[in-house]
Amino acid sequence: LKLEPDNQVALYQLVQLAVHANDYPKVADICTRAIMHYPEQLPYYFYLGFSYYQLERQDKALDVFRKGVRQIKPDTDHGIVADMYSIMGDLYYSNGLKDSAFIAYDSCLVYNPENVGCLNNYAYYLSLEKAELKKAELMSAKTVELEPKNSTYLDTYAWILYQQGNYSLAKFYIEKAVDNLPKGDESGVVLEHYGDILWMTRNDEKALLMWQKSFDAGNKTDDIKRKIENKGWKRE
């Protein structure tokens, strides 16, 4: 590149090597240079935005992705486009821009209907908003079908069923989520969900145990403190 700064083969190879090494500052540097020479090449925007995302520079990541999607052409790699929109959805939601997040997720699924990360996050965030729960259930069911031992996806599916009042089926899937947690990983959120579902299926003593385990695992929210101190809540 010192001899030929716009050598696209060298630029792209260096990006791939830096990504493989998880050297995101280097990815950002190379992609910034590459975009100066090839402003129409979407992969450089994707990797630049992704590097900023990994470096927790969310505003910069979102700005790059917004510029990147303007470069989409009919023959653009659909996988990269879908991944870009998926991360944009996550960024929008974390910034409180929920409508924009859901639009981005819809765009992702146009390009790749089986993008499991998007399907899971979209479904989970809809459940948190208590919105379009049937749509959320269908998306979440697809993630469980594609990755039946993924504890995160099983937890999301269980939580959506819980939000719809289907407590017995929610209990079945949350127990599968707990069983499939990676060894040594006690997810506080999954355990809290387990406790909530146990409470609604009248397994009170075990629910309190799960809430305490969730708290001990680092999930020290005001909400879970109240559940432990009040020994649950009044059921309908």
Secondary structure, DSSP 8 states (H G I E B T S, - for coil): --S-TT-HHHHHHHHHHHHHTT-HHHHHHHHHHHHHH-TT-HHHHHHHHHHHHHTT-HHHHHHHHHHHHTT--TTS-HHHHHHHHHHHHHHHHHTT-HHHHHHHHHHHHHH-TT-HHHHHHHHHHHHHTT-SHHHHHHHHHHHHHH-TT-HHHHHHHHHHHHHTT-HHHHHHHHHHHHHTS-TT---HHHHHHHHHHHHHTT-HHHHHHHHHHHHHTT---HHHHHHHHTTS----
